[in-house]
Every structure is written in C-alpha cells, then in structure tokens.
Amino acid sequence: MPLAQRAILDCHALAKEISDRADQAVCHAVGQACAVVHTAGHAMGYPLYDLTSILFRLGMEDGVKAVEARKQEYIDRLLYWGAHVGEYQGTWADFMLR
C-alpha cells in the first residue's frame, strides 16, 4: 500500500505543476480512481474530477451536453454491472460487493 499511496499522491502533486485546469482535474481524477484501493470513499472523486475536466475543456455552454453524456455512461455501467456482477472474471474489492 505505501508504494500505491506514493503514486496516488504524485498524481495529485502533478496537478499543482500544470497550468491547464482541465489537465489538473484529470490528474486529480486519476489520483482519486487509484485511491479507491485505499478506501471506497474516493470512488466519487473520479467522476467529479472527470466531469469537471470536461467543463474546463469545453466551457459551460458546450460542456453541458458532454457532461450529461458522460454521466449517462456512468449510470449505464453501474446498472450493467449491478445486473451482471457474476459475469466479471476479475476480483472485486470487498467493499464493491456490499
């Protein structure tokens, strides 16, 4: 875990070195997604930063449709895996099965 934690913190630190706000949000999204191995509470960080990066990249006017589309992708994936969890060939983290 210490090695993973260091890499996760490095993702967040990289965001401080980047001037583009959309790219900063992507770095934070990756850090949050990876941090799920540490605690389930980080799971919401990925989509929040991912959606934020879309708005920074496209602006509010053009970004709303893209955010809505990405949000629907998240919903579709959650519903799919909720119905097909037994088909997954990998290993789920314990907190994902609650």
PAVEXLUM-162018 format. One line per field, with one value per residue: residue number from 1; y, z, x of N, C-alpha, C in turn. Coordinates in Angstrom, 3 decimals, padded with zeros to 6 digits. Layout:
PAVEXLUM-162018
resi <- NUM,...
n_north <- Y,...
n_up <- Z,...
n_east <- X,...
ca_north <- Y,...
ca_up <- Z,...
ca_east <- X,...
c_north <- Y,...
c_up <- Z,...
c_east <- X,...
END
This chain:
PAVEXLUM-162018
resi <- 1,2,3,4,5,6,7,8,9,10,11,12,13,14,15,16,17,18,19,20,21,22,23,24,25,26,27,28,29,30,31,32,33,34,35,36,37,38,39,40,41,42,43,44,45,46,47,48,49,50,51,52,53,54,55,56,57,58,59,60,61,62,63,64,65,66,67,68,69,70,71,72,73,74,75,76,77,78,79,80,81,82,83,84,85,86,87,88,89,90,91,92,93,94,95,96,97,98
n_north <- -001.210,001.327,001.982,002.264,004.354,006.417,006.817,007.627,010.035,011.404,011.796,013.702,015.726,016.361,017.725,020.244,021.292,021.823,024.077,024.136,023.942,021.899,019.707,019.558,018.704,016.179,014.869,014.828,013.251,010.758,010.219,010.012,007.851,005.775,005.790,004.446,001.899,002.227,003.342,003.181,005.584,007.318,006.824,008.491,010.679,010.330,010.478,013.079,014.786,014.045,014.890,017.594,018.202,018.017,020.188,022.304,022.000,022.272,024.371,025.963,026.285,024.554,022.300,021.143,019.260,017.269,016.534,015.550,013.334,011.805,011.353,009.718,007.507,006.581,005.877,003.876,001.946,001.297,000.226,-001.925,-003.549,-003.990,-005.747,-007.806,-008.753,-011.275,-012.213,-011.068,-011.553,-010.910,-009.870,-008.543,-005.745,-006.046,-004.100,-003.407,-005.311,-005.062
n_up <- 000.000,000.702,-001.553,-003.583,-002.468,-002.548,-005.331,-005.916,-004.478,-005.898,-008.332,-007.604,-006.808,-009.219,-010.501,-009.386,-010.685,-013.221,-015.542,-016.988,-016.353,-016.959,-017.412,-014.881,-013.422,-014.567,-013.642,-010.895,-011.042,-011.858,-009.642,-007.629,-008.585,-008.439,-005.723,-004.655,-003.961,-001.477,000.101,-000.092,-000.175,-001.909,-004.375,-005.516,-006.195,-008.651,-010.839,-010.316,-010.665,-013.287,-014.720,-014.150,-015.518,-018.142,-018.300,-017.864,-020.137,-022.322,-021.674,-020.135,-021.770,-024.051,-022.729,-021.174,-022.507,-023.062,-020.477,-019.519,-021.223,-020.461,-017.808,-018.160,-019.254,-016.999,-015.373,-016.953,-016.946,-014.206,-013.797,-015.580,-014.507,-012.026,-012.664,-013.833,-012.250,-011.529,-013.837,-014.155,-014.596,-013.109,-009.901,-007.418,-005.260,-001.767,-000.645,-002.817,-003.169,-001.333
n_east <- 000.806,001.977,003.578,001.667,000.199,002.078,002.320,-000.267,-000.444,001.483,000.169,-001.749,-000.002,001.232,-000.768,-000.586,001.541,000.794,-000.606,-002.973,-006.351,-008.181,-006.508,-005.379,-007.609,-007.932,-005.618,-006.207,-008.504,-007.471,-005.837,-007.808,-009.311,-007.435,-007.026,-009.138,-008.450,-007.515,-009.585,-013.121,-014.441,-013.182,-014.193,-016.168,-014.689,-013.368,-015.408,-016.353,-014.106,-013.506,-015.786,-015.586,-013.231,-014.119,-015.879,-014.068,-012.497,-014.284,-015.951,-018.815,-021.119,-020.767,-019.992,-022.007,-023.714,-021.828,-021.063,-023.497,-023.759,-021.512,-022.153,-024.380,-023.116,-021.727,-023.920,-025.102,-023.045,-022.911,-025.492,-025.360,-023.255,-024.328,-026.352,-024.934,-022.882,-021.935,-020.744,-018.306,-014.874,-012.681,-011.320,-013.294,-013.097,-013.657,-015.435,-016.949,-018.831,-020.799
ca_north <- 000.000,002.559,002.290,002.781,005.647,007.400,007.100,008.375,011.404,012.013,012.252,014.962,016.731,016.776,018.711,021.563,021.745,022.018,025.311,023.906,023.459,020.621,018.689,019.423,017.875,014.799,014.317,014.539,012.120,009.535,010.003,009.553,006.500,004.840,005.795,003.558,000.716,002.622,003.461,003.338,006.979,008.024,006.447,009.627,011.678,010.174,011.108,014.522,015.435,013.769,015.812,018.937,018.391,018.243,021.577,023.195,021.870,022.710,025.527,025.632,026.196,023.341,021.159,020.557,018.043,016.264,016.074,014.713,012.074,011.041,010.929,008.579,006.363,006.081,005.221,002.636,000.960,000.849,-000.649,-003.159,-004.408,-004.398,-006.885,-008.833,-008.860,-012.652,-012.474,-010.446,-012.567,-010.431,-009.893,-007.307,-005.342,-006.436,-003.061,-003.305,-006.356,-004.779
ca_up <- 000.000,000.684,-002.916,-004.275,-001.886,-003.070,-006.719,-005.867,-004.056,-007.008,-009.302,-007.098,-006.818,-010.606,-010.822,-008.937,-011.598,-014.535,-015.553,-017.611,-015.316,-017.383,-017.148,-013.422,-012.998,-014.993,-012.672,-009.664,-011.327,-011.818,-008.245,-006.892,-009.049,-007.871,-004.262,-004.252,-003.321,-000.088,000.758,-001.044,-000.202,-003.027,-005.626,-006.100,-006.669,-010.080,-011.751,-010.093,-011.354,-014.715,-015.245,-014.039,-016.611,-019.368,-018.273,-018.070,-021.513,-023.309,-021.214,-019.660,-022.843,-024.843,-021.867,-020.505,-023.224,-022.876,-019.087,-019.446,-021.904,-019.620,-016.637,-018.571,-019.371,-015.635,-014.938,-017.726,-016.438,-012.878,-013.958,-016.227,-013.583,-010.978,-013.179,-014.380,-011.374,-011.551,-015.092,-014.121,-014.442,-012.209,-008.474,-006.912,-003.898,-000.833,-000.440,-004.010,-003.135,-000.258
ca_east <- 000.000,002.770,004.002,000.477,-000.135,003.032,001.955,-001.528,-000.112,002.212,-000.843,-002.297,001.068,001.443,-001.808,-000.127,002.587,000.176,-001.384,-004.286,-007.283,-008.756,-005.485,-005.302,-008.737,-007.649,-004.649,-006.947,-009.400,-006.658,-005.460,-008.978,-009.653,-006.453,-007.147,-010.231,-007.855,-007.282,-010.889,-014.225,-014.866,-012.558,-014.857,-016.880,-013.733,-013.069,-016.365,-016.449,-012.988,-013.639,-016.802,-015.020,-012.265,-014.897,-016.350,-012.919,-012.016,-015.275,-016.709,-020.154,-022.108,-020.549,-019.690,-023.173,-024.125,-020.781,-021.172,-024.699,-023.460,-020.586,-022.925,-025.194,-022.189,-021.528,-025.166,-025.237,-022.060,-023.339,-026.655,-024.911,-022.511,-025.252,-027.110,-024.032,-021.712,-021.441,-020.039,-016.974,-013.829,-011.638,-011.598,-013.875,-012.733,-014.723,-016.441,-017.775,-019.842,-021.778
c_north <- 001.275,002.961,002.879,004.173,006.741,007.796,007.931,009.837,012.137,012.518,013.601,016.070,017.249,017.847,020.128,022.157,022.101,023.277,025.117,023.260,022.125,019.488,018.483,018.486,016.418,014.146,013.953,013.346,010.800,009.213,009.460,008.130,005.461,004.723,004.924,002.296,000.980,002.676,003.763,004.783,007.782,007.767,007.620,010.690,011.568,010.840,012.618,015.278,015.221,014.738,017.258,019.201,018.662,019.693,022.567,023.171,022.493,023.986,025.117,025.405,024.890,022.102,020.463,019.266,016.928,015.695,015.158,013.356,011.199,010.525,009.709,007.327,005.745,005.308,003.886,001.560,000.411,-000.114,-001.985,-004.088,-004.815,-005.640,-008.050,-009.087,-010.264,-013.013,-011.930,-011.498,-012.160,-010.564,-008.535,-007.008,-005.637,-005.384,-002.916,-004.294,-006.134,-004.143
c_up <- 000.000,-000.726,-003.718,-003.765,-002.417,-004.498,-006.785,-005.490,-005.146,-008.096,-008.874,-007.111,-008.237,-011.003,-010.438,-009.875,-012.985,-014.488,-016.131,-016.607,-015.684,-017.106,-015.650,-012.926,-013.401,-014.032,-011.366,-009.865,-011.246,-010.388,-007.429,-007.301,-008.457,-006.359,-003.759,-003.600,-001.842,000.691,-000.277,-001.183,-001.348,-004.350,-006.286,-006.643,-008.153,-010.960,-011.545,-010.803,-012.859,-015.351,-015.189,-015.182,-017.931,-019.425,-018.475,-019.527,-022.517,-022.939,-020.858,-020.811,-023.635,-023.978,-021.256,-021.189,-023.032,-021.461,-018.929,-020.099,-021.052,-018.381,-016.982,-018.764,-017.995,-015.156,-015.647,-017.233,-015.075,-012.970,-014.591,-015.223,-012.382,-011.382,-013.612,-013.508,-011.395,-012.793,-015.101,-013.799,-013.477,-010.754,-008.063,-005.538,-002.994,-000.719,-001.651,-003.994,-002.054,-000.806
c_east <- 000.849,003.229,002.838,000.132,000.795,002.671,000.675,-001.256,000.659,001.257,-001.408,-001.243,001.324,000.431,-001.372,000.925,002.051,-000.679,-002.788,-005.237,-007.929,-007.767,-005.274,-006.403,-008.528,-006.654,-005.350,-007.893,-008.637,-006.257,-006.627,-009.361,-008.708,-006.601,-008.289,-009.674,-007.624,-008.594,-011.962,-014.679,-014.277,-013.277,-015.579,-015.930,-013.453,-014.123,-016.482,-015.331,-013.057,-014.640,-016.320,-014.047,-012.976,-015.368,-015.212,-012.471,-012.994,-016.013,-018.128,-021.124,-021.972,-020.377,-020.888,-023.607,-023.101,-020.817,-022.389,-024.456,-022.538,-021.301,-023.774,-024.339,-021.947,-022.756,-025.331,-024.282,-022.460,-024.520,-026.251,-024.232,-023.356,-026.035,-026.228,-022.808,-021.112,-020.654,-018.613,-015.930,-012.722,-012.050,-012.143,-013.283,-013.921,-015.820,-017.363,-018.932,-020.891,-023.016
END
